[in-house]
Amino acid sequence: MEPRILDAIQRLNNPALDWFMCFITGFGNFGVFWLLVAVVLMVIPRTRRIGGRSSSGCCCVACYVTAS
């Protein structure tokens, strides 16, 4: 079953999807994706505490990465 799923994904090759995937994977650079997740969690009242903790963690990691 897995080889059929992988074959189906490989057949989805077109320029629009190639651009979209490059755009999405660019969010991983410098933790942009995780910073966006932290902001979303801070906006939602039920998850505000978790968002605050994750944003402070992201900031600590970003400071460490840029310092080294």
A tleap script that builds the chain and sets N, CA, C and O, in Angstrom:
source leaprc.protein.ff14SB
mol = sequence {
  NMET GLU PRO ARG ILE LEU ASP ALA ILE GLN
  ARG LEU ASN ASN PRO ALA LEU ASP TRP PHE
  MET CYS PHE ILE THR GLY PHE GLY ASN PHE
  GLY VAL PHE TRP LEU LEU VAL ALA VAL VAL
  LEU MET VAL ILE PRO ARG THR ARG ARG ILE
  GLY GLY ARG SER SER SER GLY CYS CYS CYS
  VAL ALA CYS TYR VAL THR ALA CSER
}
set mol.1.N position { 0.818 -1.199 0.000 }
set mol.1.CA position { 0.000 0.000 0.000 }
set mol.1.C position { 0.865 1.268 0.000 }
set mol.1.O position { 0.549 2.236 -0.692 }
set mol.2.N position { 1.941 1.259 0.766 }
set mol.2.CA position { 2.797 2.437 0.819 }
set mol.2.C position { 3.436 2.761 -0.535 }
set mol.2.O position { 3.482 3.934 -0.905 }
set mol.3.N position { 3.927 1.784 -1.283 }
set mol.3.CA position { 4.505 2.128 -2.592 }
set mol.3.C position { 3.487 2.793 -3.516 }
set mol.3.O position { 3.851 3.672 -4.297 }
set mol.4.N position { 2.224 2.392 -3.443 }
set mol.4.CA position { 1.201 3.032 -4.289 }
set mol.4.C position { 0.989 4.484 -3.876 }
set mol.4.O position { 0.801 5.352 -4.728 }
set mol.5.N position { 1.017 4.749 -2.575 }
set mol.5.CA position { 0.856 6.130 -2.107 }
set mol.5.C position { 2.033 6.975 -2.566 }
set mol.5.O position { 1.844 8.093 -3.045 }
set mol.6.N position { 3.242 6.455 -2.426 }
set mol.6.CA position { 4.425 7.193 -2.868 }
set mol.6.C position { 4.419 7.424 -4.369 }
set mol.6.O position { 4.812 8.499 -4.823 }
set mol.7.N position { 3.983 6.443 -5.150 }
set mol.7.CA position { 3.880 6.621 -6.603 }
set mol.7.C position { 2.865 7.706 -6.944 }
set mol.7.O position { 3.099 8.504 -7.852 }
set mol.8.N position { 1.751 7.745 -6.236 }
set mol.8.CA position { 0.728 8.768 -6.486 }
set mol.8.C position { 1.263 10.160 -6.171 }
set mol.8.O position { 0.964 11.116 -6.885 }
set mol.9.N position { 2.048 10.277 -5.113 }
set mol.9.CA position { 2.626 11.576 -4.766 }
set mol.9.C position { 3.633 12.013 -5.822 }
set mol.9.O position { 3.695 13.192 -6.171 }
set mol.10.N position { 4.423 11.071 -6.330 }
set mol.10.CA position { 5.425 11.421 -7.346 }
set mol.10.C position { 4.780 11.855 -8.659 }
set mol.10.O position { 5.388 12.604 -9.424 }
set mol.11.N position { 3.581 11.403 -8.926 }
set mol.11.CA position { 2.892 11.811 -10.159 }
set mol.11.C position { 2.299 13.204 -10.075 }
set mol.11.O position { 1.854 13.743 -11.089 }
set mol.12.N position { 2.282 13.806 -8.878 }
set mol.12.CA position { 1.746 15.156 -8.709 }
set mol.12.C position { 2.802 16.213 -9.005 }
set mol.12.O position { 2.945 17.167 -8.241 }
set mol.13.N position { 3.522 16.067 -10.066 }
set mol.13.CA position { 4.617 16.961 -10.398 }
set mol.13.C position { 4.158 17.997 -11.419 }
set mol.13.O position { 3.891 17.672 -12.576 }
set mol.14.N position { 4.069 19.266 -10.964 }
set mol.14.CA position { 3.815 20.372 -11.881 }
set mol.14.C position { 4.449 21.636 -11.312 }
set mol.14.O position { 4.737 21.683 -10.116 }
set mol.15.N position { 4.674 22.662 -12.131 }
set mol.15.CA position { 5.390 23.852 -11.664 }
set mol.15.C position { 4.706 24.567 -10.500 }
set mol.15.O position { 5.392 25.091 -9.623 }
set mol.16.N position { 3.374 24.602 -10.470 }
set mol.16.CA position { 2.683 25.289 -9.385 }
set mol.16.C position { 2.931 24.595 -8.049 }
set mol.16.O position { 3.190 25.255 -7.043 }
set mol.17.N position { 2.852 23.272 -8.038 }
set mol.17.CA position { 3.104 22.543 -6.797 }
set mol.17.C position { 4.574 22.607 -6.397 }
set mol.17.O position { 4.890 22.625 -5.207 }
set mol.18.N position { 5.472 22.642 -7.375 }
set mol.18.CA position { 6.892 22.776 -7.051 }
set mol.18.C position { 7.148 24.099 -6.343 }
set mol.18.O position { 7.868 24.139 -5.345 }
set mol.19.N position { 6.566 25.180 -6.851 }
set mol.19.CA position { 6.726 26.494 -6.222 }
set mol.19.C position { 6.120 26.494 -4.820 }
set mol.19.O position { 6.719 27.022 -3.883 }
set mol.20.N position { 4.934 25.903 -4.676 }
set mol.20.CA position { 4.248 25.877 -3.391 }
set mol.20.C position { 5.070 25.117 -2.349 }
set mol.20.O position { 5.180 25.561 -1.206 }
set mol.21.N position { 5.635 24.000 -2.726 }
set mol.21.CA position { 6.425 23.218 -1.775 }
set mol.21.C position { 7.711 23.943 -1.394 }
set mol.21.O position { 8.140 23.866 -0.243 }
set mol.22.N position { 8.327 24.637 -2.329 }
set mol.22.CA position { 9.507 25.441 -1.988 }
set mol.22.C position { 9.131 26.550 -1.020 }
set mol.22.O position { 9.889 26.855 -0.099 }
set mol.23.N position { 7.967 27.156 -1.221 }
set mol.23.CA position { 7.482 28.205 -0.330 }
set mol.23.C position { 7.226 27.650 1.066 }
set mol.23.O position { 7.633 28.260 2.054 }
set mol.24.N position { 6.562 26.511 1.161 }
set mol.24.CA position { 6.236 25.916 2.454 }
set mol.24.C position { 7.501 25.471 3.185 }
set mol.24.O position { 7.622 25.699 4.388 }
set mol.25.N position { 8.440 24.846 2.487 }
set mol.25.CA position { 9.652 24.398 3.163 }
set mol.25.C position { 10.528 25.569 3.576 }
set mol.25.O position { 11.365 25.428 4.467 }
set mol.26.N position { 10.349 26.724 2.942 }
set mol.26.CA position { 11.065 27.926 3.358 }
set mol.26.C position { 10.678 28.389 4.749 }
set mol.26.O position { 11.456 29.081 5.406 }
set mol.27.N position { 9.486 28.021 5.214 }
set mol.27.CA position { 9.068 28.376 6.562 }
set mol.27.C position { 9.944 27.720 7.622 }
set mol.27.O position { 10.033 28.209 8.748 }
set mol.28.N position { 10.581 26.628 7.268 }
set mol.28.CA position { 11.446 25.943 8.226 }
set mol.28.C position { 12.736 26.693 8.494 }
set mol.28.O position { 13.385 26.458 9.513 }
set mol.29.N position { 13.120 27.591 7.598 }
set mol.29.CA position { 14.346 28.354 7.786 }
set mol.29.C position { 14.199 29.289 8.974 }
set mol.29.O position { 13.224 30.034 9.073 }
set mol.30.N position { 15.165 29.246 9.869 }
set mol.30.CA position { 15.223 30.101 11.054 }
set mol.30.C position { 14.010 29.940 11.969 }
set mol.30.O position { 13.722 30.842 12.755 }
set mol.31.N position { 13.307 28.841 11.891 }
set mol.31.CA position { 12.209 28.575 12.817 }
set mol.31.C position { 10.982 29.416 12.600 }
set mol.31.O position { 10.197 29.597 13.531 }
set mol.32.N position { 10.780 29.945 11.397 }
set mol.32.CA position { 9.628 30.797 11.124 }
set mol.32.C position { 8.331 30.038 11.375 }
set mol.32.O position { 7.380 30.596 11.923 }
set mol.33.N position { 8.290 28.775 10.978 }
set mol.33.CA position { 7.085 27.972 11.182 }
set mol.33.C position { 6.736 27.881 12.656 }
set mol.33.O position { 5.578 28.056 13.035 }
set mol.34.N position { 7.739 27.607 13.499 }
set mol.34.CA position { 7.471 27.433 14.928 }
set mol.34.C position { 7.109 28.754 15.577 }
set mol.34.O position { 6.308 28.776 16.511 }
set mol.35.N position { 7.674 29.849 15.110 }
set mol.35.CA position { 7.270 31.156 15.640 }
set mol.35.C position { 5.822 31.456 15.279 }
set mol.35.O position { 5.085 32.002 16.100 }
set mol.36.N position { 5.403 31.109 14.071 }
set mol.36.CA position { 4.003 31.300 13.688 }
set mol.36.C position { 3.072 30.433 14.525 }
set mol.36.O position { 1.991 30.879 14.910 }
set mol.37.N position { 3.477 29.207 14.808 }
set mol.37.CA position { 2.672 28.327 15.661 }
set mol.37.C position { 2.546 28.926 17.057 }
set mol.37.O position { 1.466 28.899 17.646 }
set mol.38.N position { 3.639 29.466 17.591 }
set mol.38.CA position { 3.602 30.074 18.919 }
set mol.38.C position { 2.671 31.278 18.955 }
set mol.38.O position { 1.942 31.470 19.928 }
set mol.39.N position { 2.692 32.087 17.902 }
set mol.39.CA position { 1.806 33.253 17.852 }
set mol.39.C position { 0.347 32.818 17.812 }
set mol.39.O position { -0.498 33.390 18.501 }
set mol.40.N position { 0.057 31.812 17.009 }
set mol.40.CA position { -1.323 31.307 16.939 }
set mol.40.C position { -1.757 30.778 18.303 }
set mol.40.O position { -2.885 31.026 18.730 }
set mol.41.N position { -0.878 30.053 18.988 }
set mol.41.CA position { -1.220 29.529 20.303 }
set mol.41.C position { -1.421 30.643 21.326 }
set mol.41.O position { -2.237 30.504 22.237 }
set mol.42.N position { -0.687 31.745 21.187 }
set mol.42.CA position { -0.859 32.854 22.124 }
set mol.42.C position { -2.146 33.619 21.865 }
set mol.42.O position { -2.684 34.238 22.783 }
set mol.43.N position { -2.648 33.594 20.649 }
set mol.43.CA position { -3.884 34.301 20.321 }
set mol.43.C position { -5.109 33.567 20.873 }
set mol.43.O position { -6.064 34.203 21.318 }
set mol.44.N position { -5.086 32.249 20.845 }
set mol.44.CA position { -6.215 31.457 21.320 }
set mol.44.C position { -6.180 31.430 22.853 }
set mol.44.O position { -5.186 30.986 23.429 }
set mol.45.N position { -7.239 31.893 23.524 }
set mol.45.CA position { -7.212 31.983 24.989 }
set mol.45.C position { -6.951 30.653 25.702 }
set mol.45.O position { -6.264 30.639 26.723 }
set mol.46.N position { -7.475 29.545 25.196 }
set mol.46.CA position { -7.285 28.256 25.872 }
set mol.46.C position { -5.839 27.791 25.848 }
set mol.46.O position { -5.409 27.064 26.743 }
set mol.47.N position { -5.088 28.196 24.844 }
set mol.47.CA position { -3.714 27.717 24.683 }
set mol.47.C position { -2.692 28.827 24.898 }
set mol.47.O position { -1.536 28.693 24.495 }
set mol.48.N position { -3.106 29.917 25.527 }
set mol.48.CA position { -2.206 31.067 25.663 }
set mol.48.C position { -0.961 30.726 26.474 }
set mol.48.O position { 0.133 31.176 26.133 }
set mol.49.N position { -1.103 29.940 27.543 }
set mol.49.CA position { 0.061 29.582 28.354 }
set mol.49.C position { 1.065 28.753 27.557 }
set mol.49.O position { 2.274 28.958 27.664 }
set mol.50.N position { 0.559 27.823 26.765 }
set mol.50.CA position { 1.439 26.987 25.937 }
set mol.50.C position { 2.139 27.844 24.889 }
set mol.50.O position { 3.324 27.651 24.619 }
set mol.51.N position { 1.411 28.788 24.298 }
set mol.51.CA position { 2.001 29.668 23.288 }
set mol.51.C position { 3.103 30.528 23.859 }
set mol.51.O position { 4.123 30.745 23.205 }
set mol.52.N position { 2.913 31.025 25.076 }
set mol.52.CA position { 3.947 31.830 25.723 }
set mol.52.C position { 5.200 31.028 25.989 }
set mol.52.O position { 6.312 31.517 25.791 }
set mol.53.N position { 5.023 29.801 26.435 }
set mol.53.CA position { 6.186 28.943 26.691 }
set mol.53.C position { 6.912 28.587 25.402 }
set mol.53.O position { 8.142 28.592 25.354 }
set mol.54.N position { 6.151 28.280 24.359 }
set mol.54.CA position { 6.803 27.894 23.107 }
set mol.54.C position { 7.482 29.085 22.445 }
set mol.54.O position { 8.529 28.925 21.817 }
set mol.55.N position { 6.902 30.282 22.575 }
set mol.55.CA position { 7.549 31.448 21.963 }
set mol.55.C position { 8.833 31.795 22.693 }
set mol.55.O position { 9.810 32.197 22.062 }
set mol.56.N position { 8.851 31.646 24.026 }
set mol.56.CA position { 10.092 31.926 24.745 }
set mol.56.C position { 11.151 30.883 24.400 }
set mol.56.O position { 12.337 31.203 24.322 }
set mol.57.N position { 10.728 29.644 24.194 }
set mol.57.CA position { 11.669 28.618 23.778 }
set mol.57.C position { 12.237 28.891 22.397 }
set mol.57.O position { 13.431 28.706 22.162 }
set mol.58.N position { 11.377 29.335 21.477 }
set mol.58.CA position { 11.827 29.666 20.116 }
set mol.58.C position { 12.816 30.832 20.158 }
set mol.58.O position { 13.806 30.834 19.425 }
set mol.59.N position { 12.553 31.816 21.009 }
set mol.59.CA position { 13.453 32.961 21.097 }
set mol.59.C position { 14.815 32.545 21.650 }
set mol.59.O position { 15.852 33.019 21.185 }
set mol.60.N position { 14.805 31.654 22.649 }
set mol.60.CA position { 16.079 31.179 23.202 }
set mol.60.C position { 16.887 30.420 22.156 }
set mol.60.O position { 18.098 30.605 22.044 }
set mol.61.N position { 16.223 29.580 21.403 }
set mol.61.CA position { 16.905 28.820 20.353 }
set mol.61.C position { 17.426 29.756 19.271 }
set mol.61.O position { 18.545 29.582 18.788 }
set mol.62.N position { 16.626 30.748 18.886 }
set mol.62.CA position { 17.063 31.700 17.857 }
set mol.62.C position { 18.277 32.494 18.321 }
set mol.62.O position { 19.200 32.729 17.541 }
set mol.63.N position { 18.283 32.905 19.577 }
set mol.63.CA position { 19.454 33.632 20.111 }
set mol.63.C position { 20.682 32.746 20.120 }
set mol.63.O position { 21.775 33.203 19.786 }
set mol.64.N position { 20.522 31.491 20.496 }
set mol.64.CA position { 21.639 30.558 20.518 }
set mol.64.C position { 22.197 30.327 19.119 }
set mol.64.O position { 23.413 30.298 18.924 }
set mol.65.N position { 21.299 30.162 18.143 }
set mol.65.CA position { 21.734 29.876 16.776 }
set mol.65.C position { 22.440 31.075 16.166 }
set mol.65.O position { 23.456 30.915 15.489 }
set mol.66.N position { 21.911 32.287 16.398 }
set mol.66.CA position { 22.533 33.459 15.800 }
set mol.66.C position { 23.841 33.819 16.490 }
set mol.66.O position { 24.711 34.432 15.872 }
set mol.67.N position { 24.000 33.447 17.769 }
set mol.67.CA position { 25.227 33.757 18.488 }
set mol.67.C position { 26.375 32.840 18.063 }
set mol.67.O position { 27.541 33.227 18.144 }
set mol.68.N position { 26.049 31.639 17.617 }
set mol.68.CA position { 27.146 30.706 17.279 }
set mol.68.C position { 27.464 30.706 15.819 }
set mol.68.O position { 28.356 29.980 15.382 }
savepdb mol mol.pdb
quit
